[in-house]
Structures are given as C-alpha cells and as structure tokens.
C-alpha cells in the first residue's frame, strides 16, 4: 500500500471515530485510539506494522508540536503567581510514583536494576493527550494551568530520574559508573536548554519580519523539524528542546507576535496529532496484554496511586487550592510518548529483562491513554474549568 494512501486511511478513520465517540460524550482522542485498533494489524489489517514503522516520524513531529505548545503555557506572569507550587507537586508526584512502582516490582521478585528502571519510566507523564483535552474543551482555570505546568516540569524531572536510574542499574550490573556517566542527565538538560533558548529567540526574530499566515506556518514547521534533526544529532530529547523553545518564545516577544504564532499552531497540530494517536492505537499488539501478567496489573495500580497521592501530597505542602488537591492527580495518568522512548533506551541497560519492560510499558501506555483523557475531562469538568 502506498504510504500516502496509508496516511489517508489513518486521517479518515481518526476523523470518523473521533466524531462517533462524541455521541457518547467521550474525548476525541479516545476515538483516535479506537480507530487505530480497528484499522491496525489486530483487527481489520488496513495498515500493517511496516507502514506503522514508516510513519513513526509523524509521531515524533506530533509530540514536538505538542511540547512547543506546552512550553508556550509557561508565561512568566502566571509562573510568578504560582511560585514553586508546580515544581513541588511535580517532584512529589514523580518520586512517589517511582518509589511505589520500584518497590512493588522488587516484591514480585524482579531484579533491582529492572525495578529501578521501571520505576523511573513510570514517573513520566505524556503531555499529548492532556493538551488535546485542554484544546478540545477550551479548559481554563487554576487546575488547568497547574496541570500543564506540572506536566512540563514532570518530563524534565523524569529524564533526570531516568538518567540516574540507568547509572544505578549499570552499577548493579557491574558496568562502568564513571563521573561522566553520573553527569550525563545534567549534560542532556544543559544542551537542551541552550538549543531551546537559541531557537526560541530566533523564531521570535524571524516571526516579527513575516506578515502572511502561510509564511508563518512554514516558519513554525521549519523550526520544529530543525529542532528534531539537531536534537537527534546530539542524542537528546527533541520534546524537551521544543518545550524550552516555546517557553522562551512566549515570554520574549510581544503578544501580537506570540498570539499570532500560537493561533496558527491550532491549525497545524490537529491533523498531525490525529496521525499520532491513531498510529498509537494501531501499534497495540493484543498478545502483549496477555504477557504483562501480575507485574502489569501491579504497575498500573501503583503508578496510578503514585500520581494521585504524590500530587495530593505536593499540593498539600504548598497549600494549593482545594480543587487542585482533589482533582490534579487523576489528570496525570496518560503515559505514551516519553515513557516508550525511555523504555527503548533502557533495552541496552537491562537486556535480560528488556522484553518484559517493553511489554509492560507499551500495554500499560495503551490502557492509560485510553482511560486517561476521559478521566482528565471528568476532573476538569468537576473543577468547573470546562464550560458547557
């Protein structure tokens, strides 16, 4: 099947199922995932694994666009009002999640190196589904803003945690544990920060010169694609760079320039996001669901507990409003994206347990992304931040 025809099927199925689920008052992103299952290798086989693999670049592009949008939510005026609150909540949520998942894995008899890596990956939260809900329902309010801030901070924390988890796992496996290896996570954050700041400033400078919408759309695409290429060259996360890029851009330039860009992002991102979520659904191998066993169930339960109780503890420590304390945790369950990327990186660190790791992360990611958007919508609605 021609690759363009495959893209057409992916988009069409996403639109159809995205519309159908709205009849049941479900988020569109849930429909996209279901569409992927239906057209994928597990059901109708309209697209196969090879075509899914060939379209993986769209997933990277989609996540990079979403990361830029997440970064653009980091308006300094609002962050000054929030203070350290999202940082404390993000840290408590991530570390409690890692602790619960790692400890439960150890109790089940898995190795210490595997348990530490699994816990580190569990600490991450996927921004894609959360951003889709915010855009679709035009959610506004303190819970929404705190949620977006925590998600962005959470990814940075997760990368650092994972970096140290790899060092510890290598030590337990008697591999090299030099000071350079210990500093590797900070090196990645540093390079990402430099690239994000430079590209964010350049984007604002060029955007001021351009007038037509078509040229600005082309500019956004060029900067996002360029960021992906450069990040890949330096072996760092393009998601983190794009997030920093969006944050620098939104704060460094006047509202007319930034608002113009962000408005156009709403036109660019949806079709790419549809492709990403439909492909995520199509990638699900139902045989994996039968292989995750007790570990998979325990992982899902302990990760859920870590996210909910960790955010509640963080919110309590910084005296957040009641609705943030009550409703933030369940909005942080979505997992696809960074988690799967980290799992792929961990294969070389724990080769003997790599199949179990991939099976648990991929299968649980699908489950979390199927129920996560609906839970996020319900929480935001309860908080009064989704209007009729």
FENQUIPE-V572294 format. One record per pair of residues at least 24 apart in sequence whose ideal C-beta (glycine too) atoms are under 8 Angstrom apart, sorted by the first residue. I is the first residue (numbers start at 1). GAP is how many residues later the second one is. If there is no record, write none. Layout:
[[I/GAP] [I/GAP]]
This chain:
[[1/46] [1/47] [1/50] [3/48] [3/51] [3/52] [6/41] [6/45] [6/48] [6/49] [7/48] [7/51] [7/268] [9/30] [9/37] [9/38] [10/25] [10/26] [10/29] [10/37] [10/45] [10/264] [10/265] [10/268] [10/269] [10/272] [11/260] [11/263] [11/264] [11/267] [13/25] [13/26] [13/33] [13/265] [14/260] [14/261] [14/263] [14/264] [15/259] [18/256] [26/348] [27/105] [27/106] [27/109] [27/110] [27/346] [27/347] [27/349] [27/350] [28/104] [28/108] [29/100] [29/103] [29/104] [29/107] [29/248] [29/340] [29/344] [30/340] [30/343] [30/344] [32/241] [32/242] [32/245] [32/246] [32/248] [32/249] [33/244] [33/245] [33/247] [33/248] [33/333] [33/336] [33/337] [34/247] [35/243] [35/246] [36/241] [36/242] [36/243] [36/244] [36/245] [36/246] [36/247] [36/248] [37/244] [37/245] [37/247] [39/239] [39/243] [40/241] [40/242] [40/243] [40/244] [41/241] [41/244] [42/242] [42/243] [42/244] [47/235] [52/227] [52/230] [52/231] [55/220] [55/224] [56/223] [58/214] [58/217] [58/218] [58/221] [59/216] [59/217] [59/220] [59/221] [60/168] [60/178] [61/163] [61/164] [61/167] [61/211] [62/66] [62/207] [62/210] [62/211] [62/213] [62/214] [63/64] [63/65] [63/175] [63/176] [63/213] [63/274] [64/160] [64/163] [64/164] [64/174] [64/175] [64/178] [65/159] [65/177] [65/200] [65/203] [65/204] [65/207] [65/208] [66/61] [66/62] [66/65] [66/203] [66/207] [67/60] [67/171] [67/172] [67/173] [67/175] [67/176] [67/179] [68/156] [68/174] [68/175] [68/177] [68/178] [68/197] [69/62] [69/177] [69/193] [69/196] [69/200] [70/57] [70/61] [70/78] [70/81] [70/82] [70/173] [70/176] [71/81] [71/125] [71/171] [71/172] [71/173] [71/174] [71/175] [71/176] [71/177] [71/178] [71/179] [72/174] [72/175] [72/177] [72/178] [72/186] [72/190] [72/193] [73/72] [73/75] [73/76] [73/79] [73/173] [73/177] [74/75] [74/78] [74/172] [74/173] [74/176] [74/177] [75/175] [75/176] [76/175] [78/67] [79/70] [82/63] [82/64] [82/67] [83/235] [84/234] [85/61] [85/230] [85/233] [85/235] [86/60] [86/63] [86/64] [86/67] [87/66] [88/226] [88/229] [88/230] [89/57] [89/61] [89/221] [89/222] [89/225] [89/226] [89/229] [89/231] [89/239] [90/59] [90/60] [90/63] [90/64] [90/67] [90/224] [91/66] [91/223] [92/218] [92/219] [92/221] [92/222] [92/225] [93/30] [93/57] [93/61] [93/213] [93/214] [93/217] [93/218] [93/221] [93/236] [93/239] [94/29] [94/30] [94/60] [94/63] [94/64] [94/67] [94/216] [95/28] [95/66] [95/215] [96/210] [96/213] [96/214] [96/217] [97/25] [97/26] [97/205] [97/206] [97/209] [97/210] [97/213] [98/24] [98/25] [98/63] [98/67] [98/208] [99/207] [100/202] [100/203] [100/205] [100/206] [101/198] [101/201] [101/202] [101/205] [104/194] [104/195] [104/198] [105/190] [105/193] [105/194] [108/186] [108/187] [108/190] [110/185] [110/243] [110/246] [111/61] [111/239] [111/242] [112/60] [113/55] [113/56] [113/57] [113/59] [113/60] [113/236] [113/237] [113/240] [114/55] [114/236] [114/239] [114/242] [114/243] [116/49] [116/52] [116/53] [116/56] [117/45] [117/48] [117/49] [117/52] [117/229] [117/232] [117/233] [117/240] [118/181] [118/239] [118/242] [119/46] [120/38] [120/41] [120/42] [120/44] [120/45] [120/46] [120/222] [121/37] [121/41] [121/218] [121/221] [121/222] [121/225] [121/236] [121/240] [122/177] [122/180] [122/181] [122/184] [122/217] [123/31] [123/34] [123/35] [123/38] [123/39] [123/183] [124/30] [124/31] [124/34] [124/38] [124/211] [124/213] [124/214] [124/215] [124/218] [125/25] [125/26] [125/29] [125/30] [125/33] [125/182] [125/207] [125/208] [125/209] [125/210] [126/208] [126/209] [126/210] [126/211] [126/212] [126/213] [126/239] [126/243] [127/24] [127/25] [127/28] [127/210] [128/145] [128/148] [128/149] [128/206] [128/208] [128/209] [129/148] [129/205] [129/207] [129/240] [129/243] [129/244] [129/247] [130/201] [130/202] [130/204] [130/242] [130/243] [130/246] [132/141] [132/145] [132/241] [133/240] [133/243] [133/244] [133/247] [134/246] [135/131] [135/134] [137/240] [137/243] [137/249] [138/248] [138/249] [139/241] [139/246] [139/247] [140/245] [141/239] [141/242] [141/243] [141/244] [142/179] [142/181] [142/182] [142/243] [143/178] [143/180] [143/181] [143/184] [143/185] [143/188] [143/236] [143/237] [143/240] [143/242] [144/236] [144/241] [146/174] [146/178] [146/182] [147/181] [147/184] [147/185] [150/161] [150/178] [150/182] [151/181] [152/91] [154/178] [155/84] [155/85] [155/88] [155/183] [156/33] [156/84] [158/180] [158/184] [159/26] [159/29] [159/30] [159/78] [159/81] [159/179] [160/25] [160/26] [160/29] [162/180] [162/183] [162/184] [163/25] [166/179] [166/180] [166/183] [169/177] [169/180] [169/181] [170/179] [173/176] [173/177] [188/48] [188/49] [188/52] [189/51] [191/43] [191/45] [192/39] [192/44] [192/45] [192/48] [192/49] [192/52] [193/51] [195/32] [195/35] [195/36] [195/39] [195/41] [195/46] [195/49] [195/50] [196/44] [196/45] [196/46] [196/47] [196/48] [196/49] [196/51] [196/52] [197/47] [197/51] [199/24] [199/27] [199/28] [199/42] [199/46] [199/49] [200/44] [200/45] [200/46] [200/47] [200/48] [200/49] [200/52] [201/47] [201/48] [201/51] [203/42] [203/46] [203/58] [204/44] [204/45] [204/48] [204/49] [204/53] [204/54] [207/46] [207/50] [207/53] [207/54] [208/45] [208/49] [213/51] [216/44] [216/45] [216/48] [217/47] [217/50] [217/51] [220/41] [220/44] [220/45] [220/48] [221/47] [237/101] [237/104] [239/98] [239/99] [277/92] [280/56] [280/85] [280/86] [280/89] [281/85] [283/79] [284/78] [284/79] [284/82] [285/77] [288/71] [288/74] [288/75] [289/74] [291/68] [291/72] [292/67] [292/68] [292/71] [292/72] [295/61] [295/65] [296/63] [296/64] [296/67] [296/68] [299/61] [299/65] [300/64] [300/67] [300/68] [303/30] [303/32] [303/61] [303/65] [304/29] [307/25] [307/26] [323/59] [323/60] [323/61] [326/56] [326/57] [327/52] [327/53] [327/55] [327/56] [328/51] [330/45] [330/46] [330/48] [330/49] [331/44] [331/45] [331/48] [331/49] [333/35] [333/38] [333/39] [333/42] [333/43] [334/34] [334/35] [334/38] [334/39] [334/42] [335/26] [335/29] [335/30] [335/33] [335/34] [335/37] [336/29] [336/30] [336/32] [336/33] [339/26] [340/25]]
